Amino acid sequence: MELPERVANLVRRAASSNVVLNSALIGVFAVLTARSYIQQKDIAVLEAQKQSLVISNKAMKKTIWDWKQQLFSEAEASSDKSLIPLSRLKAIYGEAPAAIQSSDGVEDSPASKVLI
């Protein structure tokens, strides 16, 4: 019975002691500092990845634009033997009016035709 009373007294004294409270606060502060440092390193890595992705996205957009312009120029140059006419290509890419006059005189939207 003596042991539980001694432990209870030690806990009571420790709880009322400023040294224990200050030590606990310093420990919590150290843990928060370490966590903040780790998170800051993670943020720096993510920002570097973001810059890399932005650069690669810009390069892909430019490549797609160049391919589309090449496709248009090739379709325009060989308009008689091309599988898809230039006007149809422009409608597919959204650079022509929304409706296309079909061969039977009925207007169709570009999205309604499926290319096989």
MARGU-953712 format. One line per 10 residues: number of its first residue (from 1); their letters; for each residue x, y, z of N, C-alpha, C, CB. Coordinates in nm, 3 decimals. Atoms other than C-alpha are relative to their C-alpha. Glycine has a CB too. Layout:
N
NUM	A	X:Y:Z:X:Y:Z:X:Y:Z:X:Y:Z  ...
REM end
This chain:
116
1	MELPERVANL	0.081:-0.119:0.000:0.000:0.000:0.000:0.086:0.125:0.000:-0.092:0.000:0.119  -0.089:-0.115:-0.003:0.294:0.225:0.049:0.042:0.043:-0.140:0.122:-0.031:0.084  -0.049:-0.030:0.135:0.405:0.203:-0.312:-0.100:0.084:-0.080:0.029:-0.130:-0.074  0.094:-0.086:0.075:0.084:0.339:-0.466:-0.007:0.142:0.055:-0.139:-0.063:0.001  0.003:-0.135:-0.058:0.085:0.630:-0.221:0.123:0.080:-0.041:-0.009:-0.008:0.154  -0.122:-0.069:0.043:0.446:0.716:-0.307:-0.010:0.045:-0.146:0.123:-0.091:0.020  0.015:-0.033:0.142:0.370:0.704:-0.679:-0.099:0.116:-0.016:-0.048:-0.124:-0.081  0.099:-0.108:0.008:0.063:0.924:-0.627:0.060:0.132:0.045:-0.123:-0.034:0.086  -0.066:-0.123:-0.048:0.268:1.178:-0.428:0.098:0.054:-0.104:0.073:-0.027:0.133  -0.095:-0.044:0.103:0.538:1.186:-0.697:-0.073:0.064:-0.118:0.085:-0.119:-0.049
11	VRRAASSNVV	0.077:-0.055:0.111:0.278:1.245:-0.966:-0.059:0.135:0.037:-0.112:-0.097:-0.042  0.055:-0.127:-0.046:0.114:1.521:-0.761:0.106:0.109:0.003:-0.061:-0.016:0.139  -0.109:-0.098:-0.004:0.446:1.696:-0.703:0.048:0.036:-0.139:0.117:-0.054:0.083  -0.045:-0.026:0.137:0.547:1.659:-1.066:-0.100:0.088:-0.075:0.021:-0.132:-0.076  0.102:-0.079:0.068:0.217:1.803:-1.185:0.001:0.144:0.046:-0.136:-0.060:0.023  -0.001:-0.137:-0.051:0.254:2.107:-0.963:0.135:0.068:-0.021:-0.035:0.002:0.148  -0.134:-0.055:0.019:0.622:2.158:-1.051:0.010:0.069:-0.137:0.107:-0.112:0.011  -0.020:-0.074:0.124:0.710:2.419:-1.315:0.104:-0.066:-0.090:0.040:0.142:0.029  -0.105:0.064:0.077:1.014:2.220:-1.425:-0.059:-0.107:-0.091:0.106:-0.062:0.094  0.063:0.106:0.080:0.802:1.928:-1.543:-0.085:0.061:-0.111:-0.086:-0.092:0.089
21	LNSALIGVFA	0.084:-0.065:0.102:0.556:2.156:-1.721:0.086:0.065:-0.108:-0.092:0.104:0.065  -0.089:-0.063:0.098:0.836:2.352:-1.885:0.068:-0.104:-0.089:0.106:0.085:0.071  -0.063:0.107:0.079:1.007:2.030:-1.994:-0.099:-0.057:-0.101:0.051:-0.112:0.093  0.103:0.051:0.092:0.681:1.904:-2.146:-0.023:0.099:-0.113:-0.131:-0.027:0.076  0.021:-0.101:0.102:0.631:2.233:-2.330:0.118:0.006:-0.097:-0.022:0.136:0.064  -0.119:0.000:0.086:0.988:2.227:-2.462:-0.001:-0.123:-0.091:0.130:0.002:0.086  0.009:0.121:0.081:0.938:1.869:-2.579:-0.101:0.014:-0.113:-0.037:-0.119:0.088  0.104:-0.020:0.102:0.617:1.959:-2.761:0.051:0.098:-0.106:-0.131:0.054:0.064  -0.055:-0.097:0.093:0.790:2.261:-2.917:0.103:-0.065:-0.093:0.063:0.117:0.076  -0.101:0.070:0.081:1.077:2.040:-3.037:-0.066:-0.091:-0.103:0.094:-0.081:0.090
31	VLTARSYIQQ	0.071:0.088:0.093:0.835:1.792:-3.193:-0.065:0.083:-0.111:-0.107:-0.083:0.074  0.063:-0.085:0.101:0.644:2.071:-3.370:0.103:0.061:-0.094:-0.081:0.111:0.068  -0.106:-0.054:0.084:0.969:2.222:-3.495:0.049:-0.104:-0.100:0.118:0.049:0.086  -0.045:0.107:0.089:1.083:1.890:-3.639:-0.105:-0.027:-0.108:0.027:-0.129:0.080  0.107:0.024:0.097:0.745:1.835:-3.805:-0.007:0.112:-0.103:-0.135:-0.014:0.071  0.003:-0.115:0.090:0.750:2.185:-3.953:0.117:-0.005:-0.099:0.004:0.130:0.079  -0.118:0.010:0.086:1.102:2.131:-4.091:-0.023:-0.105:-0.109:0.125:-0.035:0.083  0.028:0.108:0.097:0.997:1.805:-4.258:-0.103:0.046:-0.102:-0.049:-0.126:0.072  0.102:-0.049:0.092:0.687:1.966:-4.406:0.056:0.105:-0.095:-0.118:0.058:0.078  -0.061:-0.101:0.085:0.894:2.258:-4.539:0.085:-0.065:-0.109:0.085:0.096:0.084
41	KDIAVLEAQK	-0.077:0.072:0.101:1.128:2.014:-4.714:-0.093:-0.063:-0.104:0.086:-0.108:0.066  0.097:0.059:0.092:0.826:1.835:-4.864:-0.057:0.105:-0.095:-0.113:-0.068:0.078  0.053:-0.109:0.082:0.686:2.167:-4.989:0.100:0.041:-0.106:-0.038:0.120:0.087  -0.104:-0.038:0.096:1.017:2.254:-5.155:0.010:-0.104:-0.113:0.137:0.014:0.071  -0.004:0.106:0.101:1.023:1.918:-5.334:-0.122:0.009:-0.091:0.007:-0.139:0.067  0.122:-0.010:0.080:0.661:1.958:-5.448:0.002:0.121:-0.092:-0.122:0.007:0.091  -0.009:-0.118:0.086:0.729:2.309:-5.580:0.095:-0.025:-0.117:0.048:0.122:0.081  -0.092:0.035:0.109:1.023:2.177:-5.782:-0.070:-0.091:-0.101:0.127:-0.069:0.056  0.075:0.088:0.090:0.800:1.902:-5.924:-0.103:0.079:-0.078:-0.068:-0.113:0.079  0.100:-0.082:0.068:0.534:2.160:-6.005:0.063:0.076:-0.115:-0.066:0.098:0.099
51	QSLVISNKAM	-0.070:-0.073:0.106:0.784:2.369:-6.202:0.033:-0.093:-0.116:0.127:0.065:0.055  -0.032:0.097:0.103:0.895:2.059:-6.390:-0.124:-0.036:-0.081:0.062:-0.125:0.061  0.124:0.034:0.069:0.534:1.967:-6.472:-0.051:0.115:-0.087:-0.106:-0.040:0.100  0.043:-0.116:0.078:0.452:2.320:-6.588:0.081:0.010:-0.128:0.014:0.131:0.082  -0.086:-0.007:0.118:0.749:2.317:-6.824:-0.035:-0.110:-0.099:0.148:-0.010:0.041  0.033:0.110:0.091:0.661:1.974:-6.964:-0.139:0.019:-0.062:0.007:-0.135:0.074  0.133:-0.026:0.056:0.293:2.074:-7.007:0.008:0.103:-0.111:-0.096:0.048:0.110  -0.015:-0.101:0.104:0.396:2.383:-7.203:0.064:-0.061:-0.125:0.085:0.118:0.050  -0.064:0.065:0.114:0.621:2.170:-7.423:-0.098:-0.090:-0.074:0.122:-0.082:0.047  0.100:0.086:0.064:0.339:1.921:-7.486:-0.103:0.082:-0.076:-0.071:-0.087:0.105
61	KKTIWDWKQQ	0.096:-0.085:0.069:0.095:2.200:-7.574:0.058:0.054:-0.130:-0.045:0.116:0.090  -0.064:-0.050:0.120:0.344:2.344:-7.820:0.013:-0.109:-0.105:0.138:0.058:0.032  -0.012:0.112:0.093:0.404:2.002:-7.975:-0.135:-0.032:-0.064:0.055:-0.124:0.071  0.134:0.027:0.053:0.030:1.942:-8.013:-0.040:0.109:-0.098:-0.104:-0.010:0.115  0.032:-0.112:0.090:-0.013:2.287:-8.168:0.075:-0.016:-0.132:0.035:0.136:0.067  -0.080:0.019:0.122:0.270:2.218:-8.414:-0.054:-0.114:-0.084:0.147:-0.026:0.035  0.056:0.114:0.074:0.123:1.879:-8.509:-0.131:0.038:-0.068:-0.022:-0.120:0.095  0.129:-0.041:0.057:-0.221:2.031:-8.561:0.022:0.091:-0.120:-0.086:0.071:0.107  -0.027:-0.090:0.112:-0.077:2.306:-8.781:0.058:-0.078:-0.119:0.097:0.112:0.043  -0.055:0.084:0.108:0.119:2.046:-8.981:-0.112:-0.080:-0.065:0.109:-0.094:0.055
71	LFSEAEASSD	0.113:0.075:0.054:-0.197:1.837:-9.019:-0.085:0.089:-0.090:-0.086:-0.059:0.113  0.078:-0.093:0.081:-0.387:2.142:-9.146:0.071:0.032:-0.131:-0.027:0.128:0.079  -0.073:-0.035:0.122:-0.113:2.233:-9.391:0.005:-0.118:-0.097:0.143:0.046:0.033  -0.001:0.117:0.088:-0.091:1.876:-9.525:-0.138:-0.023:-0.060:0.045:-0.125:0.078  0.135:0.017:0.053:-0.470:1.857:-9.562:-0.031:0.106:-0.104:-0.104:0.005:0.113  0.023:-0.108:0.096:-0.471:2.191:-9.742:0.079:-0.024:-0.128:0.037:0.135:0.063  -0.085:0.023:0.117:-0.185:2.093:-9.973:-0.053:-0.114:-0.087:0.142:-0.031:0.045  0.050:0.114:0.078:-0.344:1.763:-10.076:-0.151:-0.011:0.017:0.068:-0.132:0.044  0.145:-0.004:-0.025:-0.709:1.863:-10.066:-0.077:-0.100:-0.084:-0.052:0.138:-0.026  0.075:0.092:0.085:-0.813:1.638:-10.355:0.017:-0.146:0.039:0.040:0.019:-0.143
81	KSLIPLSRLK	-0.022:0.141:-0.034:-0.660:1.312:-10.228:0.002:-0.026:0.151:0.130:-0.047:-0.060  0.000:0.015:-0.145:-0.699:1.368:-9.853:-0.121:-0.081:0.046:0.003:0.138:0.068  0.110:0.080:-0.054:-0.912:1.127:-9.650:-0.105:0.088:0.068:0.053:-0.103:0.099  0.089:-0.092:-0.070:-1.059:1.407:-9.442:0.027:0.140:-0.051:0.019:-0.010:0.156  -0.023:-0.135:0.052:-1.111:1.752:-9.592:0.041:0.097:0.111:-0.126:0.051:-0.070  -0.049:-0.100:-0.094:-0.954:2.057:-9.427:-0.113:0.060:0.082:0.075:0.110:-0.073  0.113:-0.058:-0.074:-1.294:2.202:-9.334:-0.048:-0.094:0.110:-0.116:0.033:-0.096  0.042:0.100:-0.101:-1.381:1.879:-9.151:0.102:-0.005:0.115:-0.016:-0.142:-0.066  -0.103:-0.001:-0.103:-1.049:1.881:-8.966:-0.013:0.122:0.090:0.139:-0.004:-0.063  0.015:-0.122:-0.079:-1.100:2.240:-8.859:-0.124:-0.008:0.089:-0.008:0.122:-0.091
91	AIYGEAPAAI	0.121:0.016:-0.082:-1.450:2.153:-8.737:0.027:-0.094:0.117:-0.115:-0.054:-0.086  -0.033:0.095:-0.107:-1.312:1.860:-8.536:0.079:0.071:0.110:0.080:-0.120:-0.055  -0.085:-0.071:-0.097:-1.054:2.087:-8.369:-0.062:0.130:0.049:0.134:0.030:-0.060  0.070:-0.117:-0.052:-1.309:2.363:-8.309:0.044:0.132:-0.061:0.017:0.007:0.147  -0.046:-0.122:0.065:-1.162:2.614:-8.553:-0.089:0.040:-0.116:0.141:-0.016:-0.047  0.094:-0.031:0.106:-1.459:2.621:-8.790:-0.137:0.023:0.063:-0.006:-0.114:-0.108  0.135:-0.015:-0.055:-1.827:2.707:-8.748:-0.054:-0.133:0.053:-0.096:0.056:-0.107  0.049:0.120:-0.068:-2.022:2.462:-8.535:-0.073:-0.097:-0.092:-0.092:0.038:0.112  0.077:0.089:0.087:-2.243:2.327:-8.812:0.073:-0.018:-0.133:-0.142:0.054:-0.024  -0.064:0.032:0.127:-2.114:2.155:-9.128:-0.110:-0.043:-0.096:0.109:-0.113:0.017
101	QSSDGVEDSP	0.097:0.037:0.102:-2.313:2.126:-9.448:0.039:-0.136:-0.055:-0.007:0.107:-0.114  -0.031:0.135:0.051:-2.330:1.756:-9.539:-0.035:-0.006:-0.148:-0.077:-0.109:0.080  0.021:0.014:0.144:-2.354:1.625:-9.895:-0.147:0.001:-0.038:0.064:-0.127:-0.049  0.142:0.001:0.033:-2.733:1.588:-9.874:-0.070:0.130:0.036:-0.068:-0.114:0.070  0.057:-0.131:-0.027:-2.783:1.951:-9.768:-0.048:0.019:0.142:-0.111:0.024:-0.092  0.042:-0.010:-0.139:-2.856:1.880:-9.400:0.119:0.041:0.084:-0.062:-0.133:0.050  -0.109:-0.041:-0.087:-2.651:2.056:-9.136:0.019:-0.100:0.113:-0.026:0.140:0.057  -0.035:0.093:-0.108:-2.473:1.824:-8.893:0.102:0.068:0.089:0.055:-0.135:-0.055  -0.103:-0.051:-0.090:-2.272:1.909:-8.587:0.123:-0.090:-0.012:-0.050:0.007:0.148  -0.121:0.083:0.013:-1.907:1.791:-8.588:0.002:-0.117:0.097:0.123:0.085:0.022
111	ASKVLI	-0.003:0.106:-0.100:-1.962:1.584:-8.276:-0.091:-0.117:-0.038:-0.041:0.056:0.136  0.094:0.108:0.034:-2.241:1.383:-8.438:0.060:-0.101:-0.094:-0.125:0.057:-0.060  -0.063:0.093:0.091:-2.009:1.223:-8.692:0.116:-0.071:0.067:0.047:0.071:-0.125  -0.108:0.079:-0.059:-1.779:0.945:-8.582:0.089:-0.049:-0.114:-0.056:-0.121:0.086  -0.094:0.047:0.101:-1.465:0.872:-8.780:0.046:-0.140:0.034:0.122:0.096:-0.011  -0.042:0.138:-0.021:-1.372:0.510:-8.826:0.137:-0.019:-0.061:-0.101:-0.100:-0.059
REM end
